[in-house]
Amino acid sequence: MSQNLNKAINKVKNIAESQLTIYDEIAVGDKQLWLTSEELEELLNSKITGISLQGLKLRTRSKTVKTEICNALGYSIPKSFKKTQPRFTGQKFDIYTQKSNNLQVWNEDLDSSRRYVLVRVDKNDIITKIKVVSGSDLAPLDTTGKLTQKYQASLKNVTDTHQLVSEEDTPYIAKLCGDEKTNLEDTSPIALPIEGKILPISTIYEKLKLIVGKTFPDPGSDQERNRGAGLHKLVCEALGFYSCQDNGQFPDIRNQLLEVKLQTSPTIDLGLVSPDSENALDMEKINDISVRHCDVRYAIFSAVIEDETVKVTNLILTNGRDFFGRFPKFEGKGLNKKIQIPLPKNYFD
């Protein structure tokens, strides 16, 4: 049994004993009751895959899925499911049962602080897989152009090769940091942050500025995700991780609370996450401290493309709290009320 599943099962026992309903508030990161996205995903895959929805009408199917999820999470089943936003208010998630790869979100915007439980059913209406993602992780999957990024900023006045905007971390994170000698050789970049193993922002700056001037192959103008992977590898190596891993979640380097942006244009797309937000991240509290979006560190790398090669030219490092003090914000056009997101063919693999 994995560590995530073991922790999830213990939390389910706590939920059942607490007699909380699915509508009762739970603090994000509560170590006794809050199921992180990773824990929630593993738990639901272990509990509800294989269940048949065959022959059920859409409304009955929806109620059946909600009922099975209540059972899996230790909640009592309400007499009727309220039309709250989100449906599972306490754990902050909505449920979408997907037979096709066309995800439709009706009458509301995507929400960066909400989780989306995507339940995959096969041609025989058998539940085969569950994925749990945040609104901010869903937004980049839109390839139709109908979903407008909510937050954007402008990259201006890039004159220095490297610049440290935030000389110190936010007080929240400063309490959790180790020192400049903290070794990450035995750590994964997607592992949860640990008190004493988080590098100070000044140390991250000293390590990342060595990336300026380095190059990597350009996979093509239509391959932005793969282009970002090339930079992600350089960042992992510079910080001293034993491997380069990326689970597509925010922030990119979760273990160091570091989001990485590769800029070949002056517009910084931030999706649904406002860097200065004081909302808590979807992870367990660290030493009883909730990590907020404004505590995350942002590494903005400028680059140029020459002869099928990406060359890193500049680095600007800031925390979320100071982000818009350095990068002017401008609003997008908002989000459509009906959002259709085509999920990749292998999204549930």
QUIUR-V158711 format. One record per backbone hydrogen bond with DSSP energy under -1.0 kcal/mol. CO is the residue of the C=O (numbers start at 1). NH is the residue of the N-H. If there is no record, write none. Layout:
# QUIUR-V158711
co:CO nh:NH
co:CO nh:NH
This chain:
# QUIUR-V158711
co:2 nh:6
co:3 nh:7
co:4 nh:8
co:5 nh:9
co:6 nh:10
co:7 nh:11
co:8 nh:12
co:9 nh:13
co:10 nh:14
co:11 nh:15
co:12 nh:16
co:13 nh:17
co:14 nh:18
co:15 nh:19
co:21 nh:24
co:22 nh:90
co:27 nh:30
co:29 nh:285
co:30 nh:34
co:36 nh:40
co:37 nh:41
co:38 nh:42
co:39 nh:43
co:40 nh:44
co:41 nh:45
co:42 nh:46
co:43 nh:47
co:44 nh:48
co:48 nh:51
co:51 nh:127
co:53 nh:56
co:57 nh:61
co:58 nh:62
co:59 nh:63
co:60 nh:64
co:61 nh:65
co:62 nh:66
co:63 nh:67
co:64 nh:68
co:65 nh:69
co:66 nh:70
co:67 nh:71
co:68 nh:72
co:69 nh:73
co:70 nh:75
co:82 nh:84
co:87 nh:89
co:88 nh:93
co:92 nh:115
co:93 nh:88
co:94 nh:117
co:96 nh:119
co:98 nh:121
co:101 nh:343
co:103 nh:341
co:105 nh:339
co:111 nh:114
co:114 nh:135
co:115 nh:94
co:116 nh:133
co:117 nh:96
co:118 nh:131
co:119 nh:98
co:120 nh:128
co:120 nh:129
co:122 nh:125
co:125 nh:53
co:126 nh:122
co:127 nh:50
co:129 nh:120
co:131 nh:118
co:133 nh:116
co:134 nh:138
co:135 nh:139
co:138 nh:141
co:139 nh:142
co:150 nh:332
co:151 nh:270
co:152 nh:330
co:153 nh:268
co:157 nh:159
co:161 nh:315
co:163 nh:317
co:170 nh:174
co:171 nh:175
co:173 nh:176
co:176 nh:196
co:179 nh:182
co:184 nh:187
co:187 nh:242
co:188 nh:191
co:189 nh:255
co:194 nh:197
co:198 nh:178
co:200 nh:204
co:201 nh:205
co:202 nh:206
co:203 nh:207
co:204 nh:208
co:205 nh:209
co:208 nh:211
co:211 nh:214
co:214 nh:312
co:216 nh:310
co:220 nh:223
co:223 nh:227
co:224 nh:228
co:225 nh:229
co:226 nh:230
co:227 nh:231
co:228 nh:232
co:229 nh:233
co:230 nh:234
co:231 nh:235
co:232 nh:236
co:233 nh:237
co:234 nh:238
co:235 nh:239
co:236 nh:241
co:253 nh:256
co:253 nh:258
co:254 nh:257
co:257 nh:297
co:258 nh:253
co:259 nh:299
co:261 nh:301
co:263 nh:303
co:266 nh:155
co:268 nh:153
co:270 nh:273
co:271 nh:151
co:274 nh:277
co:277 nh:294
co:279 nh:293
co:281 nh:283
co:286 nh:289
co:289 nh:286
co:291 nh:281
co:292 nh:295
co:293 nh:296
co:294 nh:321
co:296 nh:320
co:297 nh:259
co:298 nh:318
co:299 nh:261
co:300 nh:316
co:301 nh:263
co:302 nh:313
co:302 nh:314
co:304 nh:311
co:306 nh:309
co:308 nh:218
co:309 nh:306
co:310 nh:216
co:311 nh:304
co:312 nh:213
co:314 nh:302
co:315 nh:163
co:316 nh:300
co:317 nh:165
co:318 nh:298
co:322 nh:325
co:323 nh:326
co:323 nh:327
co:328 nh:154
co:330 nh:152
co:337 nh:108
co:339 nh:105
co:341 nh:103
co:344 nh:347
co:346 nh:349
